[in-house]
């Protein structure tokens, strides 16, 4: 694919304002104004559109937030079950305690649903109790 235009490739168009000399030494152009060309510092127009897109991504859908909260709660319950099985079988694993610590940190965010938040706070309390029993809290 070929691109034509100011930023793409153009088929063999020589620059009109370049002086060609037969000498083999390097020299700067005599025109001092071309070297002193400055441009105003103007922000690109696309940045406003990007800011709007980022702002829209920050808006969270309540249904998605609830789904993620339910998944975090189920994950914490799974870790509690793994801890229970490990304690009953005599195979207490330190990695389960670190997973509990991570689950407790994830449960602190609100889901927006008061009923679900109440259940998640009870799960969080149970996780913190188990961490305190393990001496890691």
Secondary structure by P-SEA (a helix, b strand, c coil): cccccccccccccccccbbbbccccccccccccccccccccccccaaaaaaaaaaaaacccaaaaaaaaaaaaaaaaaaaaaaaaaaaaccccaaaaaaaaaaaaaaccccccaaaaaaaaaaaaaaaaaaaaaccc
